[in-house]
Amino acid sequence: MKIVYCILGTFNSGGMERVLANKTNYLAKLGHDISIITTDQKNRKPYFDLDESIKQIDLGINYTENNSSGLLKKLFDYPKKQALHKKLLTEQLLAIQPEICVSLFDHEVDLLPEIKDGSKKIVEIHFSRFKRLQYGRKGIWKIIDSYRSKKDLKTVQKYDKFVVLTEEDKSYWGDLPNIIVIPNANSFPVSQRSNLTSKHVIAVGRYDYQKRFEDLVDVWKIVHQQEPDWKLNIFGKGPEKENLQNQINKLGLEKTLFLQEPVRNIDQQYLDSSMIAMTSRYEGLPMALLEGQASGLPMISYACKCGPRDIIQDGKNGYLLEEEDKAGMANKILELIRDPELRDTMGQHAFEMSGDFSEAAVMKKWIQLFNDALNRRQ
């Protein structure tokens, strides 16, 4: 098959970019003709390695140039960028003639169904139904977020297939005839699990509003007071790094809590840890939990929308906490620190349950979806 994926860029180290790289590499190795069309790449290399057969095309729209602009400038510039985007994307799709074109719910999401290039249009969403309402913005931005959230529901119905990551999220979209659940796959194969003997807890994600790492810093203050030999490593980057570091310094945690740069061998970092913690406000299906589970780590997470409930069976492979229950999360971390046998049992369950998210199982669902969209038989 000829398949095109549309995304803002592949230069970030985020979960969506990792998933796209893994997915396209898998399809390319099966012999499918894969192209990735970006809008804001700016000659930057993909953060995650891509198969040499994958074609990479950047349209140079550069939406992110307006990120720091005021509302009026954004309202003035965005329609012009969208018009140029539609023109250039149409030209590329007519030249490529793909059978399948996939939107990753970026700036092309409203444009793609209108382009008549003959391809089946599929949209996949890597966040929850309520993401736009969970920014916590006020005033005019709150009105805009509400409008865009309602518009999302109309937009996804224009696609041949609409893919969400969890059963939980599917329930929030209503009874759509084109909706299907396909989870993210494990990012890397792990032949052996962590021995869970290190005194390290790991967290992974962008330093931004979504991940709510400020809560995890407060949680660690409680843990550190009772178990000072343990360390917390948070791997990521983002706009909240300075604020988080200031919070760490203010609480006197600079020798026990470390903001680490993203690393390519993140699998080794999981194996060198004994549990994973997550305090997000919202997710799609968190890659950090999938990766931690594949490495055999017990998981402690807020039960945010969406994803943790689809991965964690409370008390079996980890713990689910109500959002903002910092004391509860600290207590669960301390419980696992003090009970190596429980830690090992939960880790073993996590490792075994990660098979539900194997790459082979997940990609089989994607290939079936493509064939269904094209009305092909397997």
PyMOL commands that set and color helices and strands:
alter all, ss='L'
color gray80, all
select helices_A, chain A and resi 15-29+63-66+71-96+112-114+131-134+139-156+167-173+213-226+241-250+266-271+287-294+308-311+326-338+340-357+359-373
alter helices_A, ss='H'
color red, helices_A
select strands_A, chain A and resi 2-6+33-38+55-58+100-103+120-124+161-164+179-181+200-204+231-235+257-260+275-278+299-302+318-321
alter strands_A, ss='S'
color yellow, strands_A
deselect
rebuild
show_as cartoon
